[in-house]
Amino acid sequence: MTLLKQQLRNFVNKDILVVQVDGNAFKGRLLAYDESHLLMDNIIQTSTTQRTWFTVTVAVPKDPSGGAIGGTLVGDTNSKLLKLSTAILSIDQITRVWLWTPEVLSEGSDFALD
């Protein structure tokens, strides 16, 4: 078992930040993992070149057959957006993982925000 997989057991049911080899970053709650994949929910996404987090959405027909599995339908036009909230990520594509513990920095701290 790799070091990453050993540490993931401590992160189950906690918010984590995952960065992939392609520069995409995902923040969400780790639900489960196995030898090759992570299952996360409450996902938001960004990239290493952006500073803004966004919810991943896809357009769906106004009256989709079936339910909104893995997301929430929003909108009232001829089409709706499905806000995706659950993701399965490949462990082979992950370069970094952090436990998400946001901290408000006080003025005058050593860390500079642009």
Protein Blocks (a to p, Z undefined) as FASTA:
>chain_A
ZZklmmmmmmgoiacddddfkopacddddfbdcfkbccdehiacddfkbcbdcddddddd
fbdghjdehiacedjbfbdcdddfbdcddfklpcbdcddddddddehiabdcZZ
